[in-house]
Amino acid sequence: MPQLPPVTQEHAARLDFLEGLRLYNYRRHVRGVLDAYDREVGTTRPPTMASAGERIKGQPLYQFAAAIQHHAQVMGWATAADSLREHADELDVLLASPPANPIGRLVLDGSLALPSYYTENDEAGLDDIHLVPGGYWRESLVGPIYERGGALYRTAWRVGYTASPPRALVAFAEGAPASDYRRILDLGCSFGGNTMAFRAAYPDAEEIVGLDLSAPALRWAHVSAEERGLAITYEQGDATAMQHEDSSFDLITGFLLAHEVTAETLDQILREAHRVLRPGGHIRFLDLPPYIELAPEVAFLQSFDNDGNGEKFWNDFLSSDFKATLQRAGFVNVADGPLDYDEPTYSGTAALMRTGEFRPENRWVTQADKPELRDG
C-alpha cells in the first residue's frame, strides 16, 4: 500500500485508546449483555429478534455498550482525518499523479451522476456509510482516511486497512467453482481489497475490473494495486447501468455490497450482472449472514449497525431472502452458507456484535450461476 504519513504521538495515543476501548467494549460489555440475557431468559428463549431485543435494549449495559461503539466510531474517523490533515497537499498530489509505468488502469467518469441513496445524509452525518464524514464520495482523502480509520475498525490500526486485507478474501475468491475465469468483475469495489484478492487468486486472468461510484476511493485502490504490482482496471461507474457488453465476464463478485444499497437498487444491480455475465458464468457475494441464520439475541445485536453505524439499508437486506432475489434476477444453482475459512482472531464485521469469539457464520457466502445456453 502507499506509505501514509507518520502519526504524531498525540494521534497515536488517541488511536491506541480508541482501539483498546473497542476491544474492552466487545469483550466485557457486549459479552456481559449476552450473559445477562442468558441469565434472565434461562431456557425460555424469545423466538424472534424483536422479542429478544425487547429483553436486551432496556439493559443499562447494552445502552452503555452501544453508546461507546457509536461514539468510538465517530471519534475514530475524526482522529484518522485529523492525523492526515496537515499532509493533505502531498496526499492529493499522490492520488492525482498516475504511476509512471502503470500495469493497471484507472478510468474515471466526471459526468457520472451519483444516485441519491448514496449521497444523501443528515446534517450531522449520522447516516453516512459507516459514519464516515461525507460518505465515500465527497472527501478527496477518503482513501487514506479509511486506510487508517478502517484499520481501527478492524482493531488493527497500526497495520493498516489494505495492508492487511483479510486472507479470508483470497479464500473467498478461490472458493469459486474451478473454471477458466478470463474476465472478472468486482462490483462496488470501494478501496479494492476484494479486487486485489481476486487478482491474487487468479493471476492468469486477462482482466480484473473493480467498479465503484466513488472516484476518491478508486484513486486509492489504483495506487494501492500499483504499489503491489497487481494489474487491475479500476473503473468509475454505476452497477445498475454498466457500460460493458452482454456476456463479457466469466465471474462476478461483490464484497459487503448488498447491504449498502436499497432493495430496488440491488434488483437492478443483479439484473445488470446477469446481463454482463456469460452463460454458465458464476457470481458470488460475501456479506453478513441473514438474521434468520442467527440466534435472535445475536441478530438483535447485529442490527445495531442500521441506526448506530450509518447502515440505513442493513436491516432490510438482512431480513430479506437474498437467494430468492438472485433467482428472480435469473440465476440458478443458488446456495449460501458460511465461508469455509478458520480464523480464530476474527470476531466479526458488524460494529457491535463482537465478543472476541470466532463465529464462522459472520462471513456469509451467497453464490449462483447464470444458466448455460440451450442448444437450438
C-alpha positions, 0 to 999 in steps of 0.5 A: 500500500502507499506509505501514509504519513507518520502519526504524531504521538498525540494521534497515536495515543488517541488511536491506541485508546480508541482501539483498546476501548473497542476491544474492552467494549466487545469483550466485557460489555457486549459479552456481559449483555449476552450473559445477562440475557442468558441469565434472565431468559434461562431456557425460555428463549424469545423466538424472534429478534424483536422479542429478544431485543425487547429483553436486551435494549432496556439493559443499562449495559447494552445502552452503555455498550452501544453508546461507546461503539457509536461514539468510538466510531465517530471519534475514530474517523475524526482522529484518522482525518485529523492525523492526515490533515496537515499532509493533505497537499502531498496526499492529493498530489499522490492520488492525482499523479498516475504511476509512471509505468502503470500495469493497471488502469484507472478510468474515471467518469466526471459526468457520472451522476451519483444516485441519491441513496448514496449521497444523501445524509443528515446534517450531522452525518449520522447516516453516512456509510459507516459514519464516515464524514461525507460518505465515500464520495465527497472527501478527496482523502477518503482513501487514506482516511479509511486506510487508517480509520478502517484499520481501527475498525478492524482493531488493527490500526497500526497495520493498516486497512489494505495492508492487511486485507483479510486472507479470508478474501483470497479464500473467498475468491478461490472458493469459486467453482474451478473454471477458466475465469478470463474476465472478472468483475468486482462490483462496488469495489470501494478501496479494492481489497476484494479486487486485489484478492481476486487478482491474487487468486487468479493471476492468469486472468486477462482482466480484473475490473473493480467498479465503484461510484466513488472516484476518491476511493478508486484513486486509492485502490489504483495506487494501492494495486500499483504499489503491489504490482497487481494489474487491475482496471479500476473503473468509475461507474454505476452497477445498475447501468454498466457500460460493458457488453452482454456476456463479457465476464466469466465471474462476478463478485461483490464484497459487503455490497448488498447491504449498502444499497436499497432493495430496488437498487440491488434488483437492478444491480443483479439484473445488470450482472446477469446481463454482463455475465456469460452463460454458465458464468458464476457470481458470488457475494460475501456479506453478513449472514441473514438474521434468520441464520442467527440466534435472535439475541445475536441478530438483535445485536447485529442490527445495531449497525442500521441506526448506530453505524450509518447502515440505513439499508442493513436491516432490510437486506438482512431480513430479506431472502437474498437467494430468492432475489438472485433467482428472480434476477435469473440465476440458478444453482443458488446456495449460501452458507458460511465461508469455509475459512478458520480464523480464530482472531476474527470476531466479526464485521458488524460494529457491535456484535463482537465478543472476541469469539470466532463465529464462522457464520459472520462471513456469509457466502451467497453464490449462483450461476447464470444458466448455460445456453440451450442448444437450438 
